[in-house]
Amino acid sequence: MFSKEEATLLRKEFWTSFGKSFPRKWLLYNTKIKGVAFKFVTDKKGAMICLDIEHSDELMNLLYYDQLLSLKSLLETELPEIIYDDAYELENGKIIHRIYVPFDKKFNIHNKNTWRACYEFFVEKMSILEGFFYEYEEVIKNV
């Protein structure tokens, strides 16, 4: 069991190591669409890459999600394991629209032996998701 401080340091080491091992500028929050962001998510149970829709205006959330839903079959050809969830509950209880790919191997951020496979998953899957976004960016923004 790790103390809170040890767990914080381990998470920081995980992300620092990821950045050094795979130096690249990711799109993440720079989508130029308010409330739409890419995220890398990790915890003690697993990891995933996500495209989150969290606009402060619920109507805009629905419109962006519907635009992405209309592209679902195209995205599934590149990422067949993609999951569309129109009511994903975050740890804080907030409900958002999330499109994501879960890491299907055993992962625990507290176990350094699982890190490398997770890094490779992040790079492979996020690159595909970002590429898709760039290809259909004008369609997604056109709400």
Chimera marker file (.cmm) of the C-alpha trace (Angstrom):
<marker_set name="trace">
<marker id="1" x="0.000" y="0.000" z="0.000" r="1" g="1" b="0" radius="0.5"/>
<marker id="2" x="1.254" y="3.438" z="-0.880" r="1" g="1" b="0" radius="0.5"/>
<marker id="3" x="0.883" y="6.603" z="1.144" r="1" g="1" b="0" radius="0.5"/>
<marker id="4" x="-0.871" y="9.500" z="-0.564" r="1" g="1" b="0" radius="0.5"/>
<marker id="5" x="2.483" y="11.215" z="-1.144" r="1" g="1" b="0" radius="0.5"/>
<marker id="6" x="4.064" y="8.057" z="-2.581" r="1" g="1" b="0" radius="0.5"/>
<marker id="7" x="1.104" y="7.528" z="-4.907" r="1" g="1" b="0" radius="0.5"/>
<marker id="8" x="1.326" y="11.156" z="-6.071" r="1" g="1" b="0" radius="0.5"/>
<marker id="9" x="5.056" y="10.790" z="-6.784" r="1" g="1" b="0" radius="0.5"/>
<marker id="10" x="4.451" y="7.538" z="-8.651" r="1" g="1" b="0" radius="0.5"/>
<marker id="11" x="1.759" y="9.147" z="-10.845" r="1" g="1" b="0" radius="0.5"/>
<marker id="12" x="4.107" y="12.050" z="-11.563" r="1" g="1" b="0" radius="0.5"/>
<marker id="13" x="6.888" y="9.593" z="-12.455" r="1" g="1" b="0" radius="0.5"/>
<marker id="14" x="4.498" y="7.684" z="-14.746" r="1" g="1" b="0" radius="0.5"/>
<marker id="15" x="3.602" y="10.805" z="-16.751" r="1" g="1" b="0" radius="0.5"/>
<marker id="16" x="7.166" y="12.158" z="-16.796" r="1" g="1" b="0" radius="0.5"/>
<marker id="17" x="8.444" y="8.814" z="-18.034" r="1" g="1" b="0" radius="0.5"/>
<marker id="18" x="5.722" y="8.709" z="-20.703" r="1" g="1" b="0" radius="0.5"/>
<marker id="19" x="6.676" y="12.179" z="-21.933" r="1" g="1" b="0" radius="0.5"/>
<marker id="20" x="10.372" y="11.306" z="-22.059" r="1" g="1" b="0" radius="0.5"/>
<marker id="21" x="9.842" y="7.909" z="-23.683" r="1" g="1" b="0" radius="0.5"/>
<marker id="22" x="7.411" y="9.214" z="-26.308" r="1" g="1" b="0" radius="0.5"/>
<marker id="23" x="8.116" y="12.916" z="-26.806" r="1" g="1" b="0" radius="0.5"/>
<marker id="24" x="5.285" y="14.306" z="-28.858" r="1" g="1" b="0" radius="0.5"/>
<marker id="25" x="2.871" y="17.207" z="-28.713" r="1" g="1" b="0" radius="0.5"/>
<marker id="26" x="-0.605" y="15.758" z="-28.232" r="1" g="1" b="0" radius="0.5"/>
<marker id="27" x="-3.805" y="17.549" z="-29.197" r="1" g="1" b="0" radius="0.5"/>
<marker id="28" x="-5.509" y="17.058" z="-25.793" r="1" g="1" b="0" radius="0.5"/>
<marker id="29" x="-7.293" y="20.312" z="-24.816" r="1" g="1" b="0" radius="0.5"/>
<marker id="30" x="-6.236" y="22.219" z="-27.945" r="1" g="1" b="0" radius="0.5"/>
<marker id="31" x="-9.139" y="21.055" z="-30.135" r="1" g="1" b="0" radius="0.5"/>
<marker id="32" x="-10.342" y="24.628" z="-30.677" r="1" g="1" b="0" radius="0.5"/>
<marker id="33" x="-13.822" y="23.370" z="-29.729" r="1" g="1" b="0" radius="0.5"/>
<marker id="34" x="-15.007" y="24.532" z="-26.325" r="1" g="1" b="0" radius="0.5"/>
<marker id="35" x="-15.770" y="21.584" z="-24.063" r="1" g="1" b="0" radius="0.5"/>
<marker id="36" x="-14.198" y="18.953" z="-26.344" r="1" g="1" b="0" radius="0.5"/>
<marker id="37" x="-10.887" y="17.430" z="-25.234" r="1" g="1" b="0" radius="0.5"/>
<marker id="38" x="-8.736" y="14.354" z="-25.640" r="1" g="1" b="0" radius="0.5"/>
<marker id="39" x="-7.513" y="12.694" z="-22.461" r="1" g="1" b="0" radius="0.5"/>
<marker id="40" x="-5.225" y="9.949" z="-21.272" r="1" g="1" b="0" radius="0.5"/>
<marker id="41" x="-6.788" y="8.341" z="-18.190" r="1" g="1" b="0" radius="0.5"/>
<marker id="42" x="-5.095" y="6.020" z="-15.705" r="1" g="1" b="0" radius="0.5"/>
<marker id="43" x="-5.856" y="4.686" z="-12.265" r="1" g="1" b="0" radius="0.5"/>
<marker id="44" x="-5.187" y="1.593" z="-10.166" r="1" g="1" b="0" radius="0.5"/>
<marker id="45" x="-7.595" y="-0.498" z="-12.241" r="1" g="1" b="0" radius="0.5"/>
<marker id="46" x="-6.879" y="0.462" z="-15.819" r="1" g="1" b="0" radius="0.5"/>
<marker id="47" x="-6.197" y="3.000" z="-18.510" r="1" g="1" b="0" radius="0.5"/>
<marker id="48" x="-7.963" y="4.464" z="-21.530" r="1" g="1" b="0" radius="0.5"/>
<marker id="49" x="-7.778" y="7.141" z="-24.173" r="1" g="1" b="0" radius="0.5"/>
<marker id="50" x="-10.809" y="9.402" z="-24.383" r="1" g="1" b="0" radius="0.5"/>
<marker id="51" x="-12.522" y="12.108" z="-26.325" r="1" g="1" b="0" radius="0.5"/>
<marker id="52" x="-14.645" y="13.905" z="-23.741" r="1" g="1" b="0" radius="0.5"/>
<marker id="53" x="-17.497" y="16.283" z="-24.447" r="1" g="1" b="0" radius="0.5"/>
<marker id="54" x="-18.082" y="18.531" z="-21.432" r="1" g="1" b="0" radius="0.5"/>
<marker id="55" x="-19.455" y="21.817" z="-22.736" r="1" g="1" b="0" radius="0.5"/>
<marker id="56" x="-21.157" y="24.001" z="-20.126" r="1" g="1" b="0" radius="0.5"/>
<marker id="57" x="-24.199" y="24.182" z="-22.443" r="1" g="1" b="0" radius="0.5"/>
<marker id="58" x="-25.974" y="20.798" z="-22.518" r="1" g="1" b="0" radius="0.5"/>
<marker id="59" x="-27.404" y="21.505" z="-25.979" r="1" g="1" b="0" radius="0.5"/>
<marker id="60" x="-23.861" y="21.980" z="-27.341" r="1" g="1" b="0" radius="0.5"/>
<marker id="61" x="-22.849" y="18.715" z="-25.651" r="1" g="1" b="0" radius="0.5"/>
<marker id="62" x="-25.631" y="16.906" z="-27.456" r="1" g="1" b="0" radius="0.5"/>
<marker id="63" x="-24.857" y="18.534" z="-30.793" r="1" g="1" b="0" radius="0.5"/>
<marker id="64" x="-21.147" y="17.648" z="-30.666" r="1" g="1" b="0" radius="0.5"/>
<marker id="65" x="-21.908" y="14.132" z="-29.464" r="1" g="1" b="0" radius="0.5"/>
<marker id="66" x="-24.462" y="13.666" z="-32.281" r="1" g="1" b="0" radius="0.5"/>
<marker id="67" x="-21.897" y="14.872" z="-34.842" r="1" g="1" b="0" radius="0.5"/>
<marker id="68" x="-19.398" y="12.324" z="-33.530" r="1" g="1" b="0" radius="0.5"/>
<marker id="69" x="-22.098" y="9.657" z="-33.416" r="1" g="1" b="0" radius="0.5"/>
<marker id="70" x="-22.819" y="10.284" z="-37.099" r="1" g="1" b="0" radius="0.5"/>
<marker id="71" x="-19.156" y="9.416" z="-37.797" r="1" g="1" b="0" radius="0.5"/>
<marker id="72" x="-19.204" y="6.284" z="-35.620" r="1" g="1" b="0" radius="0.5"/>
<marker id="73" x="-19.076" y="3.711" z="-38.420" r="1" g="1" b="0" radius="0.5"/>
<marker id="74" x="-16.100" y="5.521" z="-39.980" r="1" g="1" b="0" radius="0.5"/>
<marker id="75" x="-14.256" y="5.626" z="-36.659" r="1" g="1" b="0" radius="0.5"/>
<marker id="76" x="-15.035" y="1.967" z="-35.983" r="1" g="1" b="0" radius="0.5"/>
<marker id="77" x="-13.160" y="0.990" z="-39.159" r="1" g="1" b="0" radius="0.5"/>
<marker id="78" x="-10.020" y="2.482" z="-37.608" r="1" g="1" b="0" radius="0.5"/>
<marker id="79" x="-10.745" y="1.680" z="-33.950" r="1" g="1" b="0" radius="0.5"/>
<marker id="80" x="-13.191" y="-1.258" z="-33.798" r="1" g="1" b="0" radius="0.5"/>
<marker id="81" x="-12.976" y="-1.333" z="-29.995" r="1" g="1" b="0" radius="0.5"/>
<marker id="82" x="-14.183" y="2.281" z="-29.612" r="1" g="1" b="0" radius="0.5"/>
<marker id="83" x="-16.982" y="2.822" z="-27.094" r="1" g="1" b="0" radius="0.5"/>
<marker id="84" x="-19.506" y="5.657" z="-27.296" r="1" g="1" b="0" radius="0.5"/>
<marker id="85" x="-21.061" y="6.466" z="-23.921" r="1" g="1" b="0" radius="0.5"/>
<marker id="86" x="-23.607" y="9.277" z="-23.783" r="1" g="1" b="0" radius="0.5"/>
<marker id="87" x="-23.818" y="9.128" z="-19.975" r="1" g="1" b="0" radius="0.5"/>
<marker id="88" x="-20.346" y="8.362" z="-18.621" r="1" g="1" b="0" radius="0.5"/>
<marker id="89" x="-20.069" y="9.041" z="-14.898" r="1" g="1" b="0" radius="0.5"/>
<marker id="90" x="-16.784" y="10.523" z="-13.703" r="1" g="1" b="0" radius="0.5"/>
<marker id="91" x="-15.392" y="9.816" z="-10.231" r="1" g="1" b="0" radius="0.5"/>
<marker id="92" x="-16.774" y="13.149" z="-9.020" r="1" g="1" b="0" radius="0.5"/>
<marker id="93" x="-20.293" y="12.112" z="-10.099" r="1" g="1" b="0" radius="0.5"/>
<marker id="94" x="-20.453" y="14.396" z="-13.137" r="1" g="1" b="0" radius="0.5"/>
<marker id="95" x="-22.111" y="12.857" z="-16.208" r="1" g="1" b="0" radius="0.5"/>
<marker id="96" x="-20.410" y="13.547" z="-19.554" r="1" g="1" b="0" radius="0.5"/>
<marker id="97" x="-20.389" y="12.221" z="-23.099" r="1" g="1" b="0" radius="0.5"/>
<marker id="98" x="-17.254" y="10.089" z="-23.554" r="1" g="1" b="0" radius="0.5"/>
<marker id="99" x="-15.889" y="8.278" z="-26.566" r="1" g="1" b="0" radius="0.5"/>
<marker id="100" x="-13.075" y="6.015" z="-25.476" r="1" g="1" b="0" radius="0.5"/>
<marker id="101" x="-10.884" y="2.979" z="-25.964" r="1" g="1" b="0" radius="0.5"/>
<marker id="102" x="-10.024" y="1.021" z="-22.808" r="1" g="1" b="0" radius="0.5"/>
<marker id="103" x="-6.620" y="-0.591" z="-22.391" r="1" g="1" b="0" radius="0.5"/>
<marker id="104" x="-7.417" y="-4.300" z="-22.517" r="1" g="1" b="0" radius="0.5"/>
<marker id="105" x="-4.326" y="-5.559" z="-20.697" r="1" g="1" b="0" radius="0.5"/>
<marker id="106" x="-3.657" y="-5.688" z="-16.991" r="1" g="1" b="0" radius="0.5"/>
<marker id="107" x="-2.550" y="-2.258" z="-15.765" r="1" g="1" b="0" radius="0.5"/>
<marker id="108" x="-1.936" y="-0.631" z="-12.430" r="1" g="1" b="0" radius="0.5"/>
<marker id="109" x="-0.272" y="2.751" z="-12.219" r="1" g="1" b="0" radius="0.5"/>
<marker id="110" x="1.407" y="1.549" z="-9.006" r="1" g="1" b="0" radius="0.5"/>
<marker id="111" x="3.072" y="-1.339" z="-10.874" r="1" g="1" b="0" radius="0.5"/>
<marker id="112" x="5.931" y="-0.098" z="-13.068" r="1" g="1" b="0" radius="0.5"/>
<marker id="113" x="6.014" y="-3.437" z="-14.895" r="1" g="1" b="0" radius="0.5"/>
<marker id="114" x="2.691" y="-2.510" z="-16.561" r="1" g="1" b="0" radius="0.5"/>
<marker id="115" x="3.745" y="0.954" z="-17.698" r="1" g="1" b="0" radius="0.5"/>
<marker id="116" x="5.495" y="0.188" z="-20.996" r="1" g="1" b="0" radius="0.5"/>
<marker id="117" x="2.530" y="-1.679" z="-22.511" r="1" g="1" b="0" radius="0.5"/>
<marker id="118" x="0.248" y="1.184" z="-21.467" r="1" g="1" b="0" radius="0.5"/>
<marker id="119" x="2.546" y="3.774" z="-23.054" r="1" g="1" b="0" radius="0.5"/>
<marker id="120" x="2.532" y="1.845" z="-26.322" r="1" g="1" b="0" radius="0.5"/>
<marker id="121" x="-1.262" y="1.595" z="-26.186" r="1" g="1" b="0" radius="0.5"/>
<marker id="122" x="-1.539" y="5.346" z="-25.574" r="1" g="1" b="0" radius="0.5"/>
<marker id="123" x="0.697" y="6.209" z="-28.520" r="1" g="1" b="0" radius="0.5"/>
<marker id="124" x="-0.954" y="3.800" z="-30.946" r="1" g="1" b="0" radius="0.5"/>
<marker id="125" x="-4.604" y="4.466" z="-30.106" r="1" g="1" b="0" radius="0.5"/>
<marker id="126" x="-4.408" y="8.207" z="-29.403" r="1" g="1" b="0" radius="0.5"/>
<marker id="127" x="-2.560" y="8.736" z="-32.692" r="1" g="1" b="0" radius="0.5"/>
<marker id="128" x="-5.440" y="7.033" z="-34.520" r="1" g="1" b="0" radius="0.5"/>
<marker id="129" x="-8.094" y="9.000" z="-32.622" r="1" g="1" b="0" radius="0.5"/>
<marker id="130" x="-6.317" y="12.305" z="-33.202" r="1" g="1" b="0" radius="0.5"/>
<marker id="131" x="-5.846" y="11.516" z="-36.892" r="1" g="1" b="0" radius="0.5"/>
<marker id="132" x="-9.554" y="10.809" z="-37.195" r="1" g="1" b="0" radius="0.5"/>
<marker id="133" x="-10.360" y="14.089" z="-35.463" r="1" g="1" b="0" radius="0.5"/>
<marker id="134" x="-8.109" y="16.056" z="-37.817" r="1" g="1" b="0" radius="0.5"/>
<marker id="135" x="-9.655" y="14.351" z="-40.844" r="1" g="1" b="0" radius="0.5"/>
<marker id="136" x="-13.238" y="15.142" z="-39.770" r="1" g="1" b="0" radius="0.5"/>
<marker id="137" x="-12.625" y="18.286" z="-37.735" r="1" g="1" b="0" radius="0.5"/>
<marker id="138" x="-14.737" y="20.513" z="-39.992" r="1" g="1" b="0" radius="0.5"/>
<marker id="139" x="-17.677" y="18.086" z="-39.801" r="1" g="1" b="0" radius="0.5"/>
<marker id="140" x="-17.418" y="17.908" z="-36.001" r="1" g="1" b="0" radius="0.5"/>
<marker id="141" x="-17.221" y="21.699" z="-35.614" r="1" g="1" b="0" radius="0.5"/>
<marker id="142" x="-20.164" y="22.242" z="-37.966" r="1" g="1" b="0" radius="0.5"/>
<marker id="143" x="-22.947" y="22.155" z="-35.370" r="1" g="1" b="0" radius="0.5"/>
<link id1="1" id2="2" r="1" g="1" b="0" radius="0.2"/>
<link id1="2" id2="3" r="1" g="1" b="0" radius="0.2"/>
<link id1="3" id2="4" r="1" g="1" b="0" radius="0.2"/>
<link id1="4" id2="5" r="1" g="1" b="0" radius="0.2"/>
<link id1="5" id2="6" r="1" g="1" b="0" radius="0.2"/>
<link id1="6" id2="7" r="1" g="1" b="0" radius="0.2"/>
<link id1="7" id2="8" r="1" g="1" b="0" radius="0.2"/>
<link id1="8" id2="9" r="1" g="1" b="0" radius="0.2"/>
<link id1="9" id2="10" r="1" g="1" b="0" radius="0.2"/>
<link id1="10" id2="11" r="1" g="1" b="0" radius="0.2"/>
<link id1="11" id2="12" r="1" g="1" b="0" radius="0.2"/>
<link id1="12" id2="13" r="1" g="1" b="0" radius="0.2"/>
<link id1="13" id2="14" r="1" g="1" b="0" radius="0.2"/>
<link id1="14" id2="15" r="1" g="1" b="0" radius="0.2"/>
<link id1="15" id2="16" r="1" g="1" b="0" radius="0.2"/>
<link id1="16" id2="17" r="1" g="1" b="0" radius="0.2"/>
<link id1="17" id2="18" r="1" g="1" b="0" radius="0.2"/>
<link id1="18" id2="19" r="1" g="1" b="0" radius="0.2"/>
<link id1="19" id2="20" r="1" g="1" b="0" radius="0.2"/>
<link id1="20" id2="21" r="1" g="1" b="0" radius="0.2"/>
<link id1="21" id2="22" r="1" g="1" b="0" radius="0.2"/>
<link id1="22" id2="23" r="1" g="1" b="0" radius="0.2"/>
<link id1="23" id2="24" r="1" g="1" b="0" radius="0.2"/>
<link id1="24" id2="25" r="1" g="1" b="0" radius="0.2"/>
<link id1="25" id2="26" r="1" g="1" b="0" radius="0.2"/>
<link id1="26" id2="27" r="1" g="1" b="0" radius="0.2"/>
<link id1="27" id2="28" r="1" g="1" b="0" radius="0.2"/>
<link id1="28" id2="29" r="1" g="1" b="0" radius="0.2"/>
<link id1="29" id2="30" r="1" g="1" b="0" radius="0.2"/>
<link id1="30" id2="31" r="1" g="1" b="0" radius="0.2"/>
<link id1="31" id2="32" r="1" g="1" b="0" radius="0.2"/>
<link id1="32" id2="33" r="1" g="1" b="0" radius="0.2"/>
<link id1="33" id2="34" r="1" g="1" b="0" radius="0.2"/>
<link id1="34" id2="35" r="1" g="1" b="0" radius="0.2"/>
<link id1="35" id2="36" r="1" g="1" b="0" radius="0.2"/>
<link id1="36" id2="37" r="1" g="1" b="0" radius="0.2"/>
<link id1="37" id2="38" r="1" g="1" b="0" radius="0.2"/>
<link id1="38" id2="39" r="1" g="1" b="0" radius="0.2"/>
<link id1="39" id2="40" r="1" g="1" b="0" radius="0.2"/>
<link id1="40" id2="41" r="1" g="1" b="0" radius="0.2"/>
<link id1="41" id2="42" r="1" g="1" b="0" radius="0.2"/>
<link id1="42" id2="43" r="1" g="1" b="0" radius="0.2"/>
<link id1="43" id2="44" r="1" g="1" b="0" radius="0.2"/>
<link id1="44" id2="45" r="1" g="1" b="0" radius="0.2"/>
<link id1="45" id2="46" r="1" g="1" b="0" radius="0.2"/>
<link id1="46" id2="47" r="1" g="1" b="0" radius="0.2"/>
<link id1="47" id2="48" r="1" g="1" b="0" radius="0.2"/>
<link id1="48" id2="49" r="1" g="1" b="0" radius="0.2"/>
<link id1="49" id2="50" r="1" g="1" b="0" radius="0.2"/>
<link id1="50" id2="51" r="1" g="1" b="0" radius="0.2"/>
<link id1="51" id2="52" r="1" g="1" b="0" radius="0.2"/>
<link id1="52" id2="53" r="1" g="1" b="0" radius="0.2"/>
<link id1="53" id2="54" r="1" g="1" b="0" radius="0.2"/>
<link id1="54" id2="55" r="1" g="1" b="0" radius="0.2"/>
<link id1="55" id2="56" r="1" g="1" b="0" radius="0.2"/>
<link id1="56" id2="57" r="1" g="1" b="0" radius="0.2"/>
<link id1="57" id2="58" r="1" g="1" b="0" radius="0.2"/>
<link id1="58" id2="59" r="1" g="1" b="0" radius="0.2"/>
<link id1="59" id2="60" r="1" g="1" b="0" radius="0.2"/>
<link id1="60" id2="61" r="1" g="1" b="0" radius="0.2"/>
<link id1="61" id2="62" r="1" g="1" b="0" radius="0.2"/>
<link id1="62" id2="63" r="1" g="1" b="0" radius="0.2"/>
<link id1="63" id2="64" r="1" g="1" b="0" radius="0.2"/>
<link id1="64" id2="65" r="1" g="1" b="0" radius="0.2"/>
<link id1="65" id2="66" r="1" g="1" b="0" radius="0.2"/>
<link id1="66" id2="67" r="1" g="1" b="0" radius="0.2"/>
<link id1="67" id2="68" r="1" g="1" b="0" radius="0.2"/>
<link id1="68" id2="69" r="1" g="1" b="0" radius="0.2"/>
<link id1="69" id2="70" r="1" g="1" b="0" radius="0.2"/>
<link id1="70" id2="71" r="1" g="1" b="0" radius="0.2"/>
<link id1="71" id2="72" r="1" g="1" b="0" radius="0.2"/>
<link id1="72" id2="73" r="1" g="1" b="0" radius="0.2"/>
<link id1="73" id2="74" r="1" g="1" b="0" radius="0.2"/>
<link id1="74" id2="75" r="1" g="1" b="0" radius="0.2"/>
<link id1="75" id2="76" r="1" g="1" b="0" radius="0.2"/>
<link id1="76" id2="77" r="1" g="1" b="0" radius="0.2"/>
<link id1="77" id2="78" r="1" g="1" b="0" radius="0.2"/>
<link id1="78" id2="79" r="1" g="1" b="0" radius="0.2"/>
<link id1="79" id2="80" r="1" g="1" b="0" radius="0.2"/>
<link id1="80" id2="81" r="1" g="1" b="0" radius="0.2"/>
<link id1="81" id2="82" r="1" g="1" b="0" radius="0.2"/>
<link id1="82" id2="83" r="1" g="1" b="0" radius="0.2"/>
<link id1="83" id2="84" r="1" g="1" b="0" radius="0.2"/>
<link id1="84" id2="85" r="1" g="1" b="0" radius="0.2"/>
<link id1="85" id2="86" r="1" g="1" b="0" radius="0.2"/>
<link id1="86" id2="87" r="1" g="1" b="0" radius="0.2"/>
<link id1="87" id2="88" r="1" g="1" b="0" radius="0.2"/>
<link id1="88" id2="89" r="1" g="1" b="0" radius="0.2"/>
<link id1="89" id2="90" r="1" g="1" b="0" radius="0.2"/>
<link id1="90" id2="91" r="1" g="1" b="0" radius="0.2"/>
<link id1="91" id2="92" r="1" g="1" b="0" radius="0.2"/>
<link id1="92" id2="93" r="1" g="1" b="0" radius="0.2"/>
<link id1="93" id2="94" r="1" g="1" b="0" radius="0.2"/>
<link id1="94" id2="95" r="1" g="1" b="0" radius="0.2"/>
<link id1="95" id2="96" r="1" g="1" b="0" radius="0.2"/>
<link id1="96" id2="97" r="1" g="1" b="0" radius="0.2"/>
<link id1="97" id2="98" r="1" g="1" b="0" radius="0.2"/>
<link id1="98" id2="99" r="1" g="1" b="0" radius="0.2"/>
<link id1="99" id2="100" r="1" g="1" b="0" radius="0.2"/>
<link id1="100" id2="101" r="1" g="1" b="0" radius="0.2"/>
<link id1="101" id2="102" r="1" g="1" b="0" radius="0.2"/>
<link id1="102" id2="103" r="1" g="1" b="0" radius="0.2"/>
<link id1="103" id2="104" r="1" g="1" b="0" radius="0.2"/>
<link id1="104" id2="105" r="1" g="1" b="0" radius="0.2"/>
<link id1="105" id2="106" r="1" g="1" b="0" radius="0.2"/>
<link id1="106" id2="107" r="1" g="1" b="0" radius="0.2"/>
<link id1="107" id2="108" r="1" g="1" b="0" radius="0.2"/>
<link id1="108" id2="109" r="1" g="1" b="0" radius="0.2"/>
<link id1="109" id2="110" r="1" g="1" b="0" radius="0.2"/>
<link id1="110" id2="111" r="1" g="1" b="0" radius="0.2"/>
<link id1="111" id2="112" r="1" g="1" b="0" radius="0.2"/>
<link id1="112" id2="113" r="1" g="1" b="0" radius="0.2"/>
<link id1="113" id2="114" r="1" g="1" b="0" radius="0.2"/>
<link id1="114" id2="115" r="1" g="1" b="0" radius="0.2"/>
<link id1="115" id2="116" r="1" g="1" b="0" radius="0.2"/>
<link id1="116" id2="117" r="1" g="1" b="0" radius="0.2"/>
<link id1="117" id2="118" r="1" g="1" b="0" radius="0.2"/>
<link id1="118" id2="119" r="1" g="1" b="0" radius="0.2"/>
<link id1="119" id2="120" r="1" g="1" b="0" radius="0.2"/>
<link id1="120" id2="121" r="1" g="1" b="0" radius="0.2"/>
<link id1="121" id2="122" r="1" g="1" b="0" radius="0.2"/>
<link id1="122" id2="123" r="1" g="1" b="0" radius="0.2"/>
<link id1="123" id2="124" r="1" g="1" b="0" radius="0.2"/>
<link id1="124" id2="125" r="1" g="1" b="0" radius="0.2"/>
<link id1="125" id2="126" r="1" g="1" b="0" radius="0.2"/>
<link id1="126" id2="127" r="1" g="1" b="0" radius="0.2"/>
<link id1="127" id2="128" r="1" g="1" b="0" radius="0.2"/>
<link id1="128" id2="129" r="1" g="1" b="0" radius="0.2"/>
<link id1="129" id2="130" r="1" g="1" b="0" radius="0.2"/>
<link id1="130" id2="131" r="1" g="1" b="0" radius="0.2"/>
<link id1="131" id2="132" r="1" g="1" b="0" radius="0.2"/>
<link id1="132" id2="133" r="1" g="1" b="0" radius="0.2"/>
<link id1="133" id2="134" r="1" g="1" b="0" radius="0.2"/>
<link id1="134" id2="135" r="1" g="1" b="0" radius="0.2"/>
<link id1="135" id2="136" r="1" g="1" b="0" radius="0.2"/>
<link id1="136" id2="137" r="1" g="1" b="0" radius="0.2"/>
<link id1="137" id2="138" r="1" g="1" b="0" radius="0.2"/>
<link id1="138" id2="139" r="1" g="1" b="0" radius="0.2"/>
<link id1="139" id2="140" r="1" g="1" b="0" radius="0.2"/>
<link id1="140" id2="141" r="1" g="1" b="0" radius="0.2"/>
<link id1="141" id2="142" r="1" g="1" b="0" radius="0.2"/>
<link id1="142" id2="143" r="1" g="1" b="0" radius="0.2"/>
</marker_set>
